[in-house]
Amino acid sequence: MTSIDIITSAAVVGSGYMGGGIAQVLAMHGCKVALGDVDGETAERARFRLVEQARGFEARGLFPEGASEVIEGNFAAAESIEEAVAAADYIAEAVPEEPALKSGILRRISAAAPPTAVIASNTSAIPIGELALSVVGPERFLGVHWMNPAPFIPGVELIPGPHTAPDVVDLAEELVRSLGKTPARVADTPGFVANRLQFALYKEAVRIVDDGIATPEQIDAVVSNTFGFRLALFGPFAIGDMAGLDVYESAYRTLEKAYGDRFSAPEALTATVKGGNLGLKRGHGFLDIDTPDQAALLAYRDNAYARLSQLRADLGEAPGL
């Protein structure tokens, strides 16, 4: 669909916390970035703030030496959204998570952008197919969902809509990789993957507080020092396969007795265990890990957990928590 081979110029529409972080990463990696916001004055204030913030990050060793100068050289504040996108190869929409607002901004972007420009929404949960109804040329539109804070979280979800051209997804993935991020292509469904999981955990955490079982402080301590600690390095399927899926199925039976169907064992888990595939300790689990790799994986796990423990000890307690 697109005739662009490589992205060299970008626009970020919405220069707040998320958009600003995305803009910093793009500019630091060599993209010319035009900042677009409600007006030129707002965009210029954002440009100044983001450069100053980048200087602070560089001084603390969070950005490479010279990064703030590169960012400043690649930033420009546009007088309008239309001006920001007029010559961009790639446009990141990062306005607040309000469907009507996003739809209106996407209409303006797609009407003013070059017909070959890739348009990406940073929506956290709104289906891309829904937003695509407001885009002129929906084949060039997709979701590119960064996590907060954008400069430092490596994962980025790529969400094609029903009309997104395959080469547009390929180009977006290539761009994300070139920025030092880790892209994952996921299906277009509300919340995608990251927020569907994150909000499920949050809801259960609030329910535990409402039930009087633990305080928010106690829950945070449990999560950050137990399974949340593991999640810094492995996903839930890798953790389950290493723990043993029979252990998981048995735990679900106990939970179901206490909390009902919402904690019944997933059918796929039960079928996997019935088939004798319990994870690393016997057969395969949900992940197809080759037998010769099992010892190396467990050694990596132990080393990674020890180093993460040391990092946390070096960092100390988070201020105010």
One Martini backbone bead per residue (centre of mass of N, CA, C, O) as a GRO file, in nm:
protein
  321
    1MET     BB    1   0.058   0.061  -0.023
    2THR     BB    2   0.328   0.181   0.050
    3SER     BB    3   0.619   0.383  -0.067
    4ILE     BB    4   0.767   0.347   0.198
    5ASP     BB    5   1.083   0.230   0.320
    6ILE     BB    6   1.155   0.476   0.520
    7ILE     BB    7   1.156   0.644   0.827
    8THR     BB    8   1.229   1.012   0.878
    9SER     BB    9   0.938   1.133   0.937
   10ALA     BB   10   0.745   1.289   1.206
   11ALA     BB   11   0.436   1.286   1.397
   12VAL     BB   12   0.300   1.427   1.705
   13VAL     BB   13  -0.029   1.399   1.840
   14GLY     BB   14   0.015   1.484   2.137
   15SER     BB   15   0.235   1.633   2.396
   16GLY     BB   16   0.229   1.470   2.635
   17TYR     BB   17   0.337   1.218   2.810
   18MET     BB   18   0.318   1.005   2.583
   19GLY     BB   19   0.385   1.169   2.329
   20GLY     BB   20   0.654   1.280   2.434
   21GLY     BB   21   0.799   1.006   2.462
   22ILE     BB   22   0.775   0.921   2.169
   23ALA     BB   23   0.922   1.166   2.051
   24GLN     BB   24   1.195   1.120   2.186
   25VAL     BB   25   1.257   0.846   2.056
   26LEU     BB   26   1.243   0.929   1.763
   27ALA     BB   27   1.456   1.159   1.777
   28MET     BB   28   1.697   0.991   1.901
   29HIS     BB   29   1.673   0.799   1.617
   30GLY     BB   30   1.652   1.042   1.370
   31CYS     BB   31   1.384   1.178   1.368
   32LYS     BB   32   1.177   1.401   1.239
   33VAL     BB   33   0.978   1.605   1.471
   34ALA     BB   34   0.641   1.698   1.484
   35LEU     BB   35   0.454   1.899   1.696
   36GLY     BB   36   0.106   1.847   1.783
   37ASP     BB   37  -0.165   2.066   1.885
   38VAL     BB   38  -0.398   2.294   1.964
   39ASP     BB   39  -0.132   2.476   1.936
   40GLY     BB   40   0.168   2.636   1.899
   41GLU     BB   41   0.217   2.704   2.196
   42THR     BB   42   0.185   2.419   2.311
   43ALA     BB   43   0.405   2.288   2.136
   44GLU     BB   44   0.642   2.467   2.238
   45ARG     BB   45   0.625   2.389   2.533
   46ALA     BB   46   0.677   2.091   2.481
   47ARG     BB   47   0.950   2.112   2.348
   48PHE     BB   48   1.096   2.238   2.590
   49ARG     BB   49   1.027   2.022   2.802
   50LEU     BB   50   1.152   1.772   2.651
   51VAL     BB   51   1.441   1.875   2.640
   52GLU     BB   52   1.481   1.916   2.943
   53GLN     BB   53   1.420   1.626   3.019
   54ALA     BB   54   1.647   1.498   2.849
   55ARG     BB   55   1.875   1.630   3.009
   56GLY     BB   56   1.807   1.489   3.272
   57PHE     BB   57   1.839   1.199   3.169
   58GLU     BB   58   2.134   1.229   3.083
   59ALA     BB   59   2.252   1.312   3.362
   60ARG     BB   60   2.139   1.019   3.485
   61GLY     BB   61   2.187   0.791   3.247
   62LEU     BB   62   1.913   0.732   3.068
   63PHE     BB   63   2.059   0.874   2.844
   64PRO     BB   64   2.262   0.921   2.612
   65GLU     BB   65   2.517   1.079   2.508
   66GLY     BB   66   2.371   1.351   2.326
   67ALA     BB   67   2.056   1.316   2.308
   68SER     BB   68   1.941   1.604   2.360
   69GLU     BB   69   2.064   1.730   2.106
   70VAL     BB   70   1.923   1.550   1.903
   71ILE     BB   71   1.636   1.613   1.987
   72GLU     BB   72   1.644   1.918   1.941
   73GLY     BB   73   1.723   1.893   1.631
   74ASN     BB   74   1.441   1.712   1.569
   75PHE     BB   75   1.262   1.937   1.669
   76ALA     BB   76   0.917   2.065   1.612
   77ALA     BB   77   0.683   2.325   1.623
   78ALA     BB   78   0.355   2.341   1.541
   79GLU     BB   79   0.073   2.539   1.467
   80SER     BB   80  -0.059   2.262   1.373
   81ILE     BB   81  -0.174   1.962   1.289
   82GLU     BB   82  -0.155   1.999   0.983
   83GLU     BB   83   0.142   2.088   0.981
   84ALA     BB   84   0.268   1.840   1.121
   85VAL     BB   85   0.157   1.618   0.887
   86ALA     BB   86   0.222   1.717   0.586
   87ALA     BB   87   0.539   1.555   0.580
   88ALA     BB   88   0.481   1.275   0.697
   89ASP     BB   89   0.546   0.929   0.730
   90TYR     BB   90   0.473   0.940   1.048
   91ILE     BB   91   0.185   0.903   1.275
   92ALA     BB   92   0.120   0.992   1.617
   93GLU     BB   93  -0.154   0.929   1.812
   94ALA     BB   94  -0.183   1.101   2.162
   95VAL     BB   95  -0.457   1.141   2.274
   96PRO     BB   96  -0.695   1.116   2.468
   97GLU     BB   97  -0.919   0.849   2.594
   98GLU     BB   98  -1.145   0.962   2.359
   99PRO     BB   99  -1.329   0.873   2.102
  100ALA     BB  100  -1.423   1.150   1.988
  101LEU     BB  101  -1.149   1.285   1.986
  102LYS     BB  102  -0.992   1.083   1.815
  103SER     BB  103  -1.174   1.094   1.565
  104GLY     BB  104  -1.134   1.395   1.503
  105ILE     BB  105  -0.824   1.388   1.474
  106LEU     BB  106  -0.811   1.169   1.250
  107ARG     BB  107  -0.951   1.333   1.039
  108ARG     BB  108  -0.741   1.560   1.025
  109ILE     BB  109  -0.494   1.394   0.966
  110SER     BB  110  -0.594   1.232   0.703
  111ALA     BB  111  -0.652   1.499   0.538
  112ALA     BB  112  -0.337   1.626   0.567
  113ALA     BB  113  -0.186   1.389   0.491
  114PRO     BB  114  -0.014   1.193   0.325
  115PRO     BB  115  -0.118   0.910   0.151
  116THR     BB  116   0.152   0.740   0.261
  117ALA     BB  117   0.102   0.771   0.547
  118VAL     BB  118   0.142   0.656   0.862
  119ILE     BB  119  -0.117   0.571   1.100
  120ALA     BB  120  -0.103   0.597   1.464
  121SER     BB  121  -0.247   0.464   1.751
  122ASN     BB  122  -0.229   0.496   2.124
  123THR     BB  123  -0.438   0.326   2.217
  124SER     BB  124  -0.542   0.124   2.499
  125ALA     BB  125  -0.867   0.004   2.399
  126ILE     BB  126  -0.963   0.095   2.133
  127PRO     BB  127  -1.072  -0.012   1.857
  128ILE     BB  128  -0.941   0.013   1.542
  129GLY     BB  129  -1.200  -0.025   1.373
  130GLU     BB  130  -1.344   0.218   1.500
  131LEU     BB  131  -1.131   0.442   1.426
  132ALA     BB  132  -1.116   0.385   1.109
  133LEU     BB  133  -1.386   0.541   1.036
  134SER     BB  134  -1.205   0.830   1.055
  135VAL     BB  135  -1.019   0.731   0.814
  136VAL     BB  136  -0.836   0.823   0.549
  137GLY     BB  137  -0.717   0.540   0.463
  138PRO     BB  138  -0.723   0.255   0.649
  139GLU     BB  139  -0.470   0.094   0.530
  140ARG     BB  140  -0.265   0.306   0.707
  141PHE     BB  141  -0.395   0.193   0.976
  142LEU     BB  142  -0.297   0.164   1.331
  143GLY     BB  143  -0.185   0.017   1.620
  144VAL     BB  144   0.051   0.184   1.859
  145HIS     BB  145   0.123   0.057   2.179
  146TRP     BB  146   0.239   0.221   2.437
  147MET     BB  147   0.417   0.244   2.737
  148ASN     BB  148   0.440   0.355   3.070
  149PRO     BB  149   0.722   0.490   2.998
  150ALA     BB  150   0.821   0.517   2.676
  151PRO     BB  151   1.144   0.529   2.698
  152PHE     BB  152   1.154   0.246   2.909
  153ILE     BB  153   0.948   0.064   2.769
  154PRO     BB  154   0.983  -0.200   2.541
  155GLY     BB  155   0.687  -0.249   2.479
  156VAL     BB  156   0.486  -0.297   2.165
  157GLU     BB  157   0.177  -0.276   2.022
  158LEU     BB  158   0.038  -0.432   1.729
  159ILE     BB  159  -0.273  -0.318   1.553
  160PRO     BB  160  -0.460  -0.432   1.324
  161GLY     BB  161  -0.698  -0.367   1.114
  162PRO     BB  162  -0.932  -0.464   0.877
  163HIS     BB  163  -0.755  -0.263   0.650
  164THR     BB  164  -0.471  -0.324   0.697
  165ALA     BB  165  -0.178  -0.329   0.550
  166PRO     BB  166   0.085  -0.539   0.564
  167ASP     BB  167   0.317  -0.325   0.499
  168VAL     BB  168   0.244  -0.140   0.737
  169VAL     BB  169   0.312  -0.336   0.963
  170ASP     BB  170   0.603  -0.385   0.879
  171LEU     BB  171   0.697  -0.089   0.903
  172ALA     BB  172   0.623  -0.051   1.202
  173GLU     BB  173   0.802  -0.278   1.309
  174GLU     BB  174   1.068  -0.168   1.204
  175LEU     BB  175   1.059   0.092   1.363
  176VAL     BB  176   1.039  -0.019   1.650
  177ARG     BB  177   1.307  -0.175   1.638
  178SER     BB  178   1.487   0.083   1.571
  179LEU     BB  179   1.405   0.196   1.877
  180GLY     BB  180   1.450  -0.060   2.083
  181LYS     BB  181   1.196  -0.228   2.060
  182THR     BB  182   0.921  -0.467   2.141
  183PRO     BB  183   0.722  -0.620   1.927
  184ALA     BB  184   0.357  -0.706   1.913
  185ARG     BB  185   0.125  -0.891   1.752
  186VAL     BB  186  -0.226  -0.816   1.770
  187ALA     BB  187  -0.547  -0.822   1.814
  188ASP     BB  188  -0.860  -0.663   1.757
  189THR     BB  189  -0.932  -0.578   2.089
  190PRO     BB  190  -1.035  -0.479   2.372
  191GLY     BB  191  -0.720  -0.396   2.525
  192PHE     BB  192  -0.596  -0.629   2.405
  193VAL     BB  193  -0.343  -0.745   2.614
  194ALA     BB  194  -0.220  -0.570   2.838
  195ASN     BB  195  -0.495  -0.440   2.951
  196ARG     BB  196  -0.655  -0.694   2.998
  197LEU     BB  197  -0.460  -0.799   3.216
  198GLN     BB  198  -0.420  -0.550   3.398
  199PHE     BB  199  -0.732  -0.506   3.466
  200ALA     BB  200  -0.784  -0.780   3.592
  201LEU     BB  201  -0.591  -0.744   3.829
  202TYR     BB  202  -0.707  -0.481   3.943
  203LYS     BB  203  -0.990  -0.585   4.006
  204GLU     BB  204  -0.902  -0.808   4.207
  205ALA     BB  205  -0.757  -0.619   4.403
  206VAL     BB  206  -1.006  -0.452   4.481
  207ARG     BB  207  -1.171  -0.693   4.584
  208ILE     BB  208  -0.982  -0.766   4.820
  209VAL     BB  209  -1.028  -0.502   4.967
  210ASP     BB  210  -1.342  -0.520   4.988
  211ASP     BB  211  -1.312  -0.804   5.155
  212GLY     BB  212  -1.074  -0.758   5.377
  213ILE     BB  213  -0.790  -0.913   5.321
  214ALA     BB  214  -0.639  -0.647   5.211
  215THR     BB  215  -0.433  -0.400   5.148
  216PRO     BB  216  -0.286  -0.215   4.915
  217GLU     BB  217  -0.001  -0.244   5.039
  218GLN     BB  218  -0.003  -0.554   5.063
  219ILE     BB  219  -0.054  -0.621   4.769
  220ASP     BB  220   0.195  -0.483   4.650
  221ALA     BB  221   0.398  -0.655   4.807
  222VAL     BB  222   0.319  -0.926   4.692
  223VAL     BB  223   0.342  -0.875   4.388
  224SER     BB  224   0.641  -0.745   4.373
  225ASN     BB  225   0.760  -1.022   4.542
  226THR     BB  226   0.647  -1.238   4.331
  227PHE     BB  227   0.496  -1.264   4.042
  228GLY     BB  228   0.587  -0.979   3.954
  229PHE     BB  229   0.886  -1.042   3.956
  230ARG     BB  230   0.872  -1.257   3.730
  231LEU     BB  231   0.732  -1.066   3.508
  232ALA     BB  232   0.999  -0.910   3.436
  233LEU     BB  233   1.101  -1.191   3.259
  234PHE     BB  234   0.818  -1.347   3.237
  235GLY     BB  235   0.556  -1.503   3.127
  236PRO     BB  236   0.283  -1.693   3.213
  237PHE     BB  237   0.363  -1.950   3.044
  238ALA     BB  238   0.652  -1.988   3.142
  239ILE     BB  239   0.585  -2.004   3.442
  240GLY     BB  240   0.390  -2.245   3.426
  241ASP     BB  241   0.587  -2.451   3.296
  242MET     BB  242   0.795  -2.436   3.534
  243ALA     BB  243   0.593  -2.516   3.769
  244GLY     BB  244   0.336  -2.670   3.670
  245LEU     BB  245   0.020  -2.756   3.552
  246ASP     BB  246  -0.086  -2.930   3.785
  247VAL     BB  247  -0.069  -2.708   3.996
  248TYR     BB  248  -0.268  -2.518   3.864
  249GLU     BB  249  -0.516  -2.702   3.850
  250SER     BB  250  -0.537  -2.752   4.155
  251ALA     BB  251  -0.570  -2.454   4.237
  252TYR     BB  252  -0.835  -2.406   4.083
  253ARG     BB  253  -1.010  -2.595   4.250
  254THR     BB  254  -0.988  -2.432   4.510
  255LEU     BB  255  -1.089  -2.159   4.397
  256GLU     BB  256  -1.367  -2.255   4.297
  257LYS     BB  257  -1.484  -2.325   4.576
  258ALA     BB  258  -1.460  -2.021   4.678
  259TYR     BB  259  -1.540  -1.837   4.384
  260GLY     BB  260  -1.611  -2.001   4.143
  261ASP     BB  261  -1.617  -1.985   3.796
  262ARG     BB  262  -1.397  -1.756   3.770
  263PHE     BB  263  -1.188  -2.007   3.890
  264SER     BB  264  -1.184  -2.196   3.671
  265ALA     BB  265  -1.039  -2.407   3.475
  266PRO     BB  266  -0.913  -2.401   3.187
  267GLU     BB  267  -0.960  -2.608   2.927
  268ALA     BB  268  -0.670  -2.607   2.811
  269LEU     BB  269  -0.536  -2.694   3.073
  270THR     BB  270  -0.682  -2.961   3.124
  271ALA     BB  271  -0.602  -3.093   2.852
  272THR     BB  272  -0.297  -3.081   2.891
  273VAL     BB  273  -0.284  -3.254   3.148
  274LYS     BB  274  -0.433  -3.506   3.037
  275GLY     BB  275  -0.191  -3.536   2.815
  276GLY     BB  276   0.084  -3.508   3.003
  277ASN     BB  277   0.138  -3.186   2.990
  278LEU     BB  278   0.329  -3.011   3.252
  279GLY     BB  279   0.588  -2.918   3.123
  280LEU     BB  280   0.912  -2.942   3.204
  281LYS     BB  281   0.878  -3.211   3.386
  282ARG     BB  282   0.653  -3.308   3.150
  283GLY     BB  283   0.670  -3.241   2.868
  284HIS     BB  284   0.456  -3.021   2.736
  285GLY     BB  285   0.306  -2.721   2.722
  286PHE     BB  286   0.237  -2.421   2.586
  287LEU     BB  287   0.534  -2.448   2.536
  288ASP     BB  288   0.792  -2.539   2.294
  289ILE     BB  289   1.035  -2.689   2.474
  290ASP     BB  290   1.326  -2.810   2.439
  291THR     BB  291   1.499  -3.033   2.614
  292PRO     BB  292   1.796  -2.906   2.592
  293ASP     BB  293   1.681  -2.614   2.710
  294GLN     BB  294   1.595  -2.650   3.011
  295ALA     BB  295   1.853  -2.607   3.176
  296ALA     BB  296   1.918  -2.327   3.057
  297LEU     BB  297   1.659  -2.189   3.150
  298LEU     BB  298   1.690  -2.234   3.458
  299ALA     BB  299   1.961  -2.088   3.478
  300TYR     BB  300   1.861  -1.819   3.375
  301ARG     BB  301   1.646  -1.771   3.586
  302ASP     BB  302   1.827  -1.769   3.838
  303ASN     BB  303   2.012  -1.539   3.744
  304ALA     BB  304   1.791  -1.326   3.695
  305TYR     BB  305   1.674  -1.318   3.982
  306ALA     BB  306   1.936  -1.241   4.128
  307ARG     BB  307   1.985  -0.973   3.970
  308LEU     BB  308   1.716  -0.841   4.041
  309SER     BB  309   1.756  -0.841   4.344
  310GLN     BB  310   2.009  -0.661   4.338
  311LEU     BB  311   1.882  -0.418   4.200
  312ARG     BB  312   1.674  -0.361   4.422
  313ALA     BB  313   1.884  -0.318   4.645
  314ASP     BB  314   2.027  -0.077   4.504
  315LEU     BB  315   1.771   0.108   4.482
  316GLY     BB  316   1.559   0.055   4.679
  317GLU     BB  317   1.311   0.224   4.794
  318ALA     BB  318   1.034   0.371   4.703
  319PRO     BB  319   0.928   0.672   4.718
  320GLY     BB  320   0.639   0.671   4.932
  321LEU     BB  321   0.600   0.325   4.956
   0.00000   0.00000   0.00000
